[in-house]
């Protein structure tokens, strides 16, 4: 009897303990399991415009029109006043951001035709490869212009190598630029909407029999091009190069901004519930020629098509940022905004960019522009935005797009080793103002050297002014030395009055650039 009573007491005590334990667990806050990757690594978006000048945004001084969506990034993030593309033309700049390597080290990193082979060696370390190694999904949407295939592309078959072979899990691109054939989109190496019964043929040497051109059939165009831009006509716009077939696959120019935006938004929405963070390289086409704003934006700038496509691009940026916010990703996404090179008004088509310019200054008073070694060729809008992490500010640190590879890989895990990229992630995040000490910039195979507030431009052979582009080249046939802090427009050449500084700059430049820098390839444009 005594044993039975004892057992009952123990049972009651055990039951009471279980009840107390259950109540205790009920009151404990629920512990959600959060992926370490999601919790510690930000998503990264690089928004890259094409030919946007330093003065083409209201946050950078434009007064002729407003760019409120991009301004929001600048005003609520870190706006850099000394942010540089690596080059004054597009292909070299894009090569630099993806490889962390100076483009002048690759003789093929120059303005490419639409049929050029891929210029990034598939064995190279690249920014998307580095981020993939750190646990990221990677994607590119928009303009590519780094070559595709091995040099003899059959556009009716899978096109390789391309973006997917240099580190991008997903790619949705145009092959080169919108002024060159082929005028089609490629998704992961396959031409979209291609009818096998209407195969694509492309040539940069001669036209295909019976195909109209801008030169022979001016009555079929609504936008007149120069001789270089007067070959195959697509959507009433003559292009560089010749193309036949692929009718169902050809893009609509006026819908291009909407189309790329839709693909970028779709990618964001597909990634929102995944465990891995993502890197999206969103390479927009504006304001590169041909400037073809959607009818919704025609006339909105008062400056013709060039101003209208900048307004269109600003809208697209705003819509994209709304998508990030609606997906709940805004506070865990680093957004970088910049341009591949400086501005150009007359770049192959007659679209009244000069006549309707008014008081607008695309270069904000900087000297030169696209194709130029002067500062307007490579100093561009440069913004980093990360809601809740980057505090609003303005930085005069010297920063370069070349540094994305080292900086972003360091931010996300193991820093990648690339030849010329520097880890300045604290500068990009607004935690430091100690940017690069120096930088070599490039324009059509010519190079110049920036160190601190100074820039040195060596003498080169070639024209001082590109008549058909309306741009000073920066080539004067003598050494040039400018103090950019005191001489914004590079009007006062101090090479003769400050020989000690010039010699110091020359020695530092040659230590990086090496001998033979004066041997250049002259760029040729048809008049």
DOKOL-509025 format. One record per residue (C-alpha): residue number from 0; residue in three letters; x, y, z. Coordinates in steps of 0.5 Angstrom, whole numbers, plus 2048, in hexadecimal, padded with zeros to 3 digits. Each point is the difference from the previous one (the first is absolute). Example, Ala and Ser with C-alpha at 12.3 -4.5 7.8 and 13.67 -1.06 7.14 Angstrom:
<recs>
{0 Ala {819 7F7 810}}
{1 Ser {802 807 7FE}}
</recs>
This chain:
<recs>
{0 Unk {800 800 800}}
{1 Unk {806 805 802}}
{2 Unk {803 7FE 7F9}}
{3 Unk {7FA 802 7FC}}
{4 Unk {7FF 806 804}}
{5 Unk {807 802 7FE}}
{6 Unk {7FF 7FF 7F9}}
{7 Unk {7FA 804 7FF}}
{8 Unk {803 806 803}}
{9 Unk {806 7FF 7FB}}
{10 Unk {7FB 800 7FB}}
{11 Unk {7FD 806 802}}
{12 Unk {806 804 801}}
{13 Unk {802 7FD 7F9}}
{14 Unk {7FA 803 7FD}}
{15 Unk {800 806 803}}
{16 Unk {808 801 7FD}}
{17 Unk {7FD 7FE 7F9}}
{18 Unk {7FB 806 801}}
{19 Unk {804 805 803}}
{20 Unk {805 7FE 7FA}}
{21 Unk {7FB 801 7FB}}
{22 Unk {7FE 807 803}}
{23 Unk {807 802 800}}
{24 Unk {801 7FE 7F8}}
{25 Unk {7F9 804 7FF}}
{26 Unk {803 806 802}}
{27 Unk {807 800 7FD}}
{28 Unk {800 804 7FA}}
{29 Unk {800 7FC 7F9}}
{30 Unk {807 7FF 7FE}}
{31 Unk {800 801 7F8}}
{32 Unk {805 7FC 7FC}}
{33 Unk {804 806 7FC}}
{34 Unk {805 7FE 7FA}}
{35 Unk {807 802 802}}
{36 Unk {800 802 7F9}}
{37 Unk {7FA 804 800}}
{38 Unk {801 803 807}}
{39 Unk {808 803 7FE}}
{40 Unk {800 801 7F9}}
{41 Unk {7FD 805 7FC}}
{42 Unk {7FD 800 7F9}}
{43 Unk {804 804 7FB}}
{44 Unk {7FD 804 7FA}}
{45 Unk {804 804 7FB}}
{46 Unk {7FC 805 7FC}}
{47 Unk {805 802 7FA}}
{48 Unk {7FE 805 7FB}}
{49 Unk {803 801 7F9}}
{50 Unk {803 807 7FE}}
{51 Unk {7FD 804 806}}
{52 Unk {804 806 802}}
{53 Unk {802 803 807}}
{54 Unk {7FB 805 7FF}}
{55 Unk {7FA 7FC 7FD}}
{56 Unk {7FC 800 807}}
{57 Unk {7FD 805 804}}
{58 Unk {804 7FD 806}}
{59 Unk {806 802 7FC}}
{60 Unk {7FE 807 7FE}}
{61 Unk {7FB 7FF 7FB}}
{62 Unk {7FB 805 800}}
{63 Unk {7FD 7FF 7F9}}
{64 Unk {7FC 7FA 802}}
{65 Unk {7FF 7FC 807}}
{66 Unk {802 7F9 801}}
{67 Unk {7FD 7FF 807}}
{68 Unk {801 7F8 800}}
{69 Unk {807 800 7FF}}
{70 Unk {801 806 804}}
{71 Unk {7FC 7FC 806}}
{72 Unk {806 7FB 800}}
{73 Unk {805 806 800}}
{74 Unk {7FD 804 805}}
{75 Unk {7FF 7FA 805}}
{76 Unk {806 7FD 7FE}}
{77 Unk {807 801 7FF}}
{78 Unk {801 805 7FA}}
{79 Unk {807 800 7FD}}
{80 Unk {803 806 7FD}}
{81 Unk {807 7FD 7FD}}
{82 Unk {7FD 7F9 7FE}}
{83 Unk {803 7FD 7FA}}
{84 Unk {7FF 7FB 7FA}}
{85 Unk {806 7FD 7FE}}
{86 Unk {7FF 802 7F9}}
{87 Unk {7FD 806 7FB}}
{88 Unk {7FC 7FA 7FC}}
{89 Unk {7FC 7FB 802}}
{90 Unk {803 7F9 7FF}}
{91 Unk {806 802 804}}
{92 Unk {7FC 802 806}}
{93 Unk {7FC 7FA 800}}
{94 Unk {806 7FB 7FF}}
{95 Unk {803 804 806}}
{96 Unk {7FA 7FF 805}}
{97 Unk {800 7F9 7FE}}
{98 Unk {807 7FE 801}}
{99 Unk {803 805 804}}
{100 Unk {805 801 7FB}}
{101 Unk {803 806 7FC}}
{102 Unk {7FD 800 7F9}}
{103 Unk {806 802 7FD}}
{104 Unk {803 7FA 802}}
{105 Unk {7FC 7FC 7FB}}
{106 Unk {801 803 7F9}}
{107 Unk {7F9 7FD 7FE}}
{108 Unk {7FC 804 805}}
{109 Unk {7FE 806 7FC}}
{110 Unk {7F9 802 7FC}}
{111 Unk {7FE 7F9 7FD}}
{112 Unk {7FC 7FE 7FA}}
{113 Unk {7FA 7FC 801}}
{114 Unk {803 7FA 7FE}}
{115 Unk {806 800 804}}
{116 Unk {803 7FA 804}}
{117 Unk {7FF 800 808}}
{118 Unk {806 804 803}}
{119 Unk {800 7FE 807}}
{120 Unk {804 7F9 800}}
{121 Unk {7FB 7FB 804}}
{122 Unk {806 7FE 804}}
{123 Unk {801 807 803}}
{124 Unk {7FD 802 807}}
{125 Unk {7FA 804 7FF}}
{126 Unk {7FB 804 805}}
{127 Unk {7FB 7FB 7FF}}
{128 Unk {804 7FA 801}}
{129 Unk {803 803 806}}
{130 Unk {7F9 802 803}}
{131 Unk {7FE 7F9 7FE}}
{132 Unk {805 7FD 804}}
{133 Unk {7FE 804 806}}
{134 Unk {7F9 7FD 7FF}}
{135 Unk {7FC 804 7FB}}
{136 Unk {7FB 7FF 7FB}}
{137 Unk {803 805 7FA}}
{138 Unk {7FC 803 7FA}}
{139 Unk {801 805 7FA}}
{140 Unk {7FA 804 7FD}}
{141 Unk {801 805 7FA}}
{142 Unk {806 802 7FC}}
{143 Unk {806 7FB 800}}
{144 Unk {805 803 7FA}}
{145 Unk {806 7FC 802}}
{146 Unk {7FF 7FB 7FB}}
{147 Unk {7FD 7F9 7FF}}
{148 Unk {802 7F9 7FD}}
{149 Unk {807 7FF 7FD}}
{150 Unk {800 805 7FA}}
{151 Unk {7FB 7FC 7FB}}
{152 Unk {7FA 800 804}}
{153 Unk {7FA 7FC 7FD}}
{154 Unk {7FA 804 803}}
{155 Unk {7FB 7FA 7FF}}
{156 Unk {804 7FC 805}}
{157 Unk {802 801 807}}
{158 Unk {805 805 800}}
{159 Unk {806 7FE 805}}
{160 Unk {804 803 803}}
{161 Unk {7FC 806 803}}
{162 Unk {7FE 803 807}}
{163 Unk {7FE 7F9 802}}
{164 Unk {807 7FD 7FF}}
{165 Unk {803 806 804}}
{166 Unk {7FC 7FF 806}}
{167 Unk {7F9 802 7FF}}
{168 Unk {7FB 7FB 802}}
{169 Unk {7FB 804 7FC}}
{170 Unk {800 805 7FA}}
{171 Unk {7FB 803 7FC}}
{172 Unk {804 805 7FB}}
{173 Unk {801 804 7FA}}
{174 Unk {806 7FD 7FC}}
{175 Unk {804 807 800}}
{176 Unk {7FC 807 7FF}}
{177 Unk {7FA 802 7FD}}
{178 Unk {803 803 7FA}}
{179 Unk {803 7FA 7FE}}
{180 Unk {7FD 7F9 7FD}}
{181 Unk {7FE 7FB 802}}
{182 Unk {7FA 804 803}}
{183 Unk {7FE 7FA 804}}
{184 Unk {800 7FE 808}}
{185 Unk {803 7FA 802}}
{186 Unk {7FE 7FC 806}}
{187 Unk {805 7FB 803}}
{188 Unk {804 800 7F9}}
{189 Unk {7F9 7FF 7FC}}
{190 Unk {7FD 805 7FC}}
{191 Unk {7F9 802 802}}
{192 Unk {7FA 7FE 7FC}}
{193 Unk {804 7FE 7FA}}
{194 Unk {7FC 7FC 7FB}}
{195 Unk {805 7FB 7FD}}
{196 Unk {7FD 801 7F9}}
{197 Unk {802 807 800}}
{198 Unk {808 7FF 802}}
{199 Unk {804 806 802}}
{200 Unk {806 802 7FB}}
{201 Unk {805 806 802}}
{202 Unk {806 803 7FD}}
{203 Unk {804 806 801}}
{204 Unk {803 800 7F9}}
{205 Unk {7FA 800 7FB}}
{206 Unk {7F9 800 800}}
{207 Unk {7FB 7FA 7FE}}
{208 Unk {7FD 800 7F9}}
{209 Unk {7F9 804 800}}
{210 Unk {801 803 807}}
{211 Unk {7FF 807 801}}
{212 Unk {805 805 803}}
{213 Unk {7FF 807 803}}
{214 Unk {805 802 7FA}}
{215 Unk {7FC 7FD 7FA}}
{216 Unk {7F9 801 803}}
{217 Unk {800 806 804}}
{218 Unk {7F8 801 7FF}}
{219 Unk {800 7FA 805}}
{220 Unk {803 803 806}}
{221 Unk {7FD 805 805}}
{222 Unk {807 801 803}}
{223 Unk {806 802 7FC}}
{224 Unk {806 7FD 801}}
{225 Unk {807 802 7FE}}
{226 Unk {804 7FB 7FB}}
{227 Unk {802 7FC 806}}
{228 Unk {7F9 7FF 802}}
{229 Unk {7FD 7FF 7FA}}
{230 Unk {800 7F9 7FE}}
{231 Unk {7FA 7FB 802}}
{232 Unk {7F9 803 802}}
{233 Unk {7FD 7FD 806}}
{234 Unk {7F9 804 802}}
{235 Unk {802 806 7FC}}
{236 Unk {807 801 803}}
{237 Unk {806 7FE 7FC}}
{238 Unk {805 7FD 803}}
{239 Unk {808 7FE 800}}
{240 Unk {801 7F9 7FC}}
{241 Unk {7FB 7FC 7FC}}
{242 Unk {7FB 7FB 802}}
{243 Unk {7FB 7FC 7FD}}
{244 Unk {7FA 7FB 803}}
{245 Unk {7FE 7FF 807}}
{246 Unk {7FA 805 7FF}}
{247 Unk {7FC 7FD 806}}
{248 Unk {806 801 805}}
{249 Unk {802 807 7FE}}
{250 Unk {7FF 805 806}}
{251 Unk {7FB 806 800}}
{252 Unk {805 806 802}}
{253 Unk {7FA 804 803}}
{254 Unk {7FF 7FA 805}}
{255 Unk {807 7FE 802}}
{256 Unk {800 804 806}}
{257 Unk {7F9 7FD 802}}
{258 Unk {803 7F9 7FE}}
{259 Unk {806 800 804}}
{260 Unk {7FD 803 806}}
{261 Unk {7FB 7FA 800}}
{262 Unk {806 7FB 800}}
{263 Unk {803 804 805}}
{264 Unk {7FA 800 805}}
{265 Unk {7FE 7F9 7FE}}
{266 Unk {807 7FD 802}}
{267 Unk {7FF 804 807}}
{268 Unk {7F9 7FD 801}}
{269 Unk {803 7F9 7FF}}
{270 Unk {806 801 805}}
{271 Unk {7FC 803 805}}
{272 Unk {7FE 7F9 804}}
{273 Unk {807 7FD 7FE}}
{274 Unk {805 7FE 806}}
{275 Unk {806 803 7FC}}
{276 Unk {801 808 7FF}}
{277 Unk {801 802 7F9}}
{278 Unk {804 805 7FB}}
{279 Unk {7FC 803 7FA}}
{280 Unk {804 804 7FB}}
{281 Unk {7FB 804 7FD}}
{282 Unk {803 804 7FA}}
{283 Unk {7FB 805 7FD}}
{284 Unk {801 802 7F9}}
{285 Unk {7FE 808 801}}
{286 Unk {802 805 7FE}}
{287 Unk {804 7FC 7FA}}
{288 Unk {7FE 801 7F9}}
{289 Unk {7FB 7FF 7FD}}
{290 Unk {7FC 804 805}}
{291 Unk {7F9 7FD 7FF}}
{292 Unk {7FC 802 806}}
{293 Unk {7F9 7FC 801}}
{294 Unk {7FB 805 7FE}}
{295 Unk {7FE 801 808}}
{296 Unk {806 804 800}}
{297 Unk {801 803 7FA}}
{298 Unk {800 808 801}}
{299 Unk {801 7FF 808}}
{300 Unk {807 803 800}}
{301 Unk {7FF 806 7FB}}
{302 Unk {807 7FE 7FD}}
{303 Unk {7FE 7FB 7FB}}
{304 Unk {801 7F8 800}}
{305 Unk {807 801 804}}
{306 Unk {7FC 803 806}}
{307 Unk {7FA 7FC 7FF}}
{308 Unk {804 7FA 801}}
{309 Unk {803 802 806}}
{310 Unk {7F9 802 803}}
{311 Unk {7FE 7F9 7FE}}
{312 Unk {806 7FD 804}}
{313 Unk {7FF 803 806}}
{314 Unk {7F9 7FE 800}}
{315 Unk {803 7F8 7FF}}
{316 Unk {804 801 806}}
{317 Unk {7FA 802 804}}
{318 Unk {7FC 7FB 7FE}}
{319 Unk {806 7FB 801}}
{320 Unk {801 803 807}}
{321 Unk {7F8 7FF 802}}
{322 Unk {801 7F8 7FE}}
{323 Unk {806 800 805}}
{324 Unk {7FC 803 805}}
{325 Unk {7F9 7FC 7FF}}
{326 Unk {805 7FA 800}}
{327 Unk {802 802 807}}
{328 Unk {807 800 7FE}}
{329 Unk {802 807 800}}
{330 Unk {803 800 807}}
{331 Unk {805 7FA 7FE}}
{332 Unk {802 803 7F9}}
{333 Unk {806 804 7FE}}
{334 Unk {7FE 804 7FA}}
{335 Unk {806 803 7FB}}
{336 Unk {7FE 805 7FB}}
{337 Unk {805 802 7FB}}
{338 Unk {801 801 7F8}}
{339 Unk {805 7FD 7FB}}
{340 Unk {803 806 7FE}}
{341 Unk {7FF 808 7FF}}
{342 Unk {7FB 803 7FB}}
{343 Unk {7FF 801 7F9}}
{344 Unk {7FB 804 7FC}}
{345 Unk {802 7FE 7F9}}
{346 Unk {801 7F9 7FF}}
{347 Unk {7FE 7FE 7FA}}
{348 Unk {7F8 802 7FF}}
{349 Unk {7FD 806 7FF}}
{350 Unk {7FB 801 806}}
{351 Unk {801 808 802}}
{352 Unk {804 7FE 806}}
{353 Unk {804 806 7FF}}
{354 Unk {7FB 805 7FD}}
{355 Unk {7FB 7FF 806}}
{356 Unk {806 800 805}}
{357 Unk {7FE 807 803}}
{358 Unk {804 801 806}}
{359 Unk {801 7F9 802}}
{360 Unk {807 7FE 801}}
{361 Unk {801 7F8 800}}
{362 Unk {807 801 802}}
{363 Unk {7FE 805 806}}
{364 Unk {806 804 7FD}}
{365 Unk {805 7FB 800}}
{366 Unk {805 800 7FA}}
{367 Unk {7FF 7FA 7FA}}
{368 Unk {7FB 7FB 800}}
{369 Unk {7FF 7F9 7FD}}
{370 Unk {806 7FE 7FD}}
{371 Unk {804 805 803}}
{372 Unk {806 7FF 805}}
{373 Unk {7FE 807 803}}
{374 Unk {7FC 7FF 807}}
{375 Unk {7F9 800 7FD}}
{376 Unk {802 7F9 7FC}}
{377 Unk {800 7FC 807}}
{378 Unk {7FE 804 806}}
{379 Unk {7F8 7FE 800}}
{380 Unk {7FA 800 805}}
{381 Unk {802 7FB 805}}
{382 Unk {7FB 7FE 806}}
{383 Unk {800 7FB 805}}
{384 Unk {7F9 7FE 804}}
{385 Unk {7FF 7FC 806}}
{386 Unk {7FA 801 804}}
{387 Unk {801 801 807}}
{388 Unk {808 7FE 7FF}}
{389 Unk {803 805 7FC}}
{390 Unk {7FE 807 803}}
{391 Unk {7FF 806 7FB}}
{392 Unk {806 804 7FE}}
{393 Unk {805 803 7FB}}
{394 Unk {807 7FD 7FF}}
{395 Unk {805 803 7FC}}
{396 Unk {805 7FA 801}}
{397 Unk {803 7FD 7F9}}
{398 Unk {7FC 7FA 7FE}}
{399 Unk {800 7FB 7FA}}
{400 Unk {7FB 7FB 7FD}}
{401 Unk {806 7FC 800}}
{402 Unk {800 7FF 807}}
{403 Unk {7F9 7FC 800}}
{404 Unk {803 7F9 800}}
{405 Unk {805 801 806}}
{406 Unk {7FB 804 804}}
{407 Unk {7FA 7FC 7FF}}
{408 Unk {803 7F9 801}}
{409 Unk {803 803 806}}
{410 Unk {7F9 802 803}}
{411 Unk {7FD 7F9 7FE}}
{412 Unk {805 7FC 803}}
{413 Unk {807 7FE 7FD}}
{414 Unk {803 806 7FC}}
{415 Unk {802 7FE 7F9}}
{416 Unk {807 801 7FD}}
{417 Unk {800 804 7FA}}
{418 Unk {806 804 7FD}}
{419 Unk {7FD 807 800}}
{420 Unk {7FA 800 805}}
{421 Unk {801 803 807}}
{422 Unk {7FC 7FF 806}}
{423 Unk {7FD 806 802}}
{424 Unk {7F9 7FE 802}}
{425 Unk {800 804 806}}
{426 Unk {800 806 7FC}}
{427 Unk {7FA 7FD 7FC}}
{428 Unk {7FD 7FF 806}}
{429 Unk {801 807 803}}
{430 Unk {804 7FE 805}}
{431 Unk {807 803 7FE}}
{432 Unk {802 806 7FB}}
{433 Unk {807 7FC 7FE}}
{434 Unk {7FF 7FE 7F9}}
{435 Unk {805 7FE 7FB}}
{436 Unk {806 804 800}}
{437 Unk {801 800 7F8}}
{438 Unk {7FC 7FD 7FA}}
{439 Unk {802 7FF 7F9}}
{440 Unk {7FA 802 7FB}}
{441 Unk {800 7FE 7F9}}
{442 Unk {7FD 803 7F9}}
{443 Unk {800 7FD 7FA}}
{444 Unk {807 7FC 802}}
{445 Unk {803 807 802}}
{446 Unk {801 800 808}}
{447 Unk {801 805 805}}
{448 Unk {801 800 808}}
{449 Unk {7FD 803 806}}
{450 Unk {803 801 806}}
{451 Unk {7FD 804 806}}
{452 Unk {7FD 806 7FD}}
{453 Unk {805 800 7FA}}
{454 Unk {7FF 7FD 7F9}}
{455 Unk {806 7FF 7FB}}
{456 Unk {7FE 7FF 7F9}}
{457 Unk {806 7FE 7FB}}
{458 Unk {801 802 7F9}}
{459 Unk {7FD 7FC 7FB}}
{460 Unk {7FF 800 7F8}}
{461 Unk {7F9 801 7FD}}
{462 Unk {7FB 805 800}}
{463 Unk {7FF 805 805}}
{464 Unk {7F8 801 7FF}}
{465 Unk {7FB 7FA 7FD}}
{466 Unk {7FC 804 7FB}}
{467 Unk {7FB 7FB 7FF}}
{468 Unk {7FF 7FF 807}}
{469 Unk {801 808 803}}
{470 Unk {805 7FD 805}}
{471 Unk {807 802 802}}
{472 Unk {804 7FA 800}}
{473 Unk {805 803 806}}
{474 Unk {806 7FF 7FB}}
{475 Unk {804 806 7FF}}
{476 Unk {807 7FD 7FE}}
{477 Unk {803 802 806}}
{478 Unk {800 7FF 808}}
{479 Unk {7FA 802 804}}
{480 Unk {800 801 807}}
{481 Unk {7FA 803 804}}
{482 Unk {7FE 801 807}}
{483 Unk {7F8 7FD 800}}
{484 Unk {7FF 803 807}}
{485 Unk {801 807 7FD}}
{486 Unk {7FF 7FF 7F9}}
{487 Unk {7F9 7FD 7FF}}
{488 Unk {800 801 7F8}}
{489 Unk {808 7FE 7FF}}
{490 Unk {801 807 7FD}}
{491 Unk {807 802 803}}
{492 Unk {805 7FB 7FE}}
{493 Unk {806 800 805}}
{494 Unk {805 7FB 7FD}}
{495 Unk {805 806 7FE}}
{496 Unk {7FF 804 807}}
{497 Unk {800 7FA 805}}
{498 Unk {806 7FB 7FC}}
{499 Unk {801 7FC 807}}
{500 Unk {7F9 7FE 801}}
{501 Unk {7FF 7FE 7F9}}
{502 Unk {807 7FC 800}}
{503 Unk {7FD 7FD 807}}
{504 Unk {7F9 7FE 7FC}}
{505 Unk {804 7FD 7FA}}
{506 Unk {804 7FC 804}}
{507 Unk {7FA 7FD 804}}
{508 Unk {7FC 7FF 7FA}}
{509 Unk {806 7FC 7FC}}
{510 Unk {801 7FC 806}}
{511 Unk {7F9 7FD 7FF}}
{512 Unk {7FF 801 7F9}}
{513 Unk {807 7FE 7FD}}
{514 Unk {803 802 7FA}}
{515 Unk {7FD 801 7F9}}
{516 Unk {7FA 803 803}}
{517 Unk {800 805 7FA}}
{518 Unk {7FF 7FB 7FB}}
{519 Unk {7F9 800 7FF}}
{520 Unk {7FA 7FE 7FB}}
{521 Unk {7FD 806 7FD}}
{522 Unk {7F8 7FF 800}}
{523 Unk {7FD 801 7FA}}
{524 Unk {7F9 803 7FE}}
{525 Unk {7FD 801 7FA}}
{526 Unk {7FE 807 7FE}}
</recs>
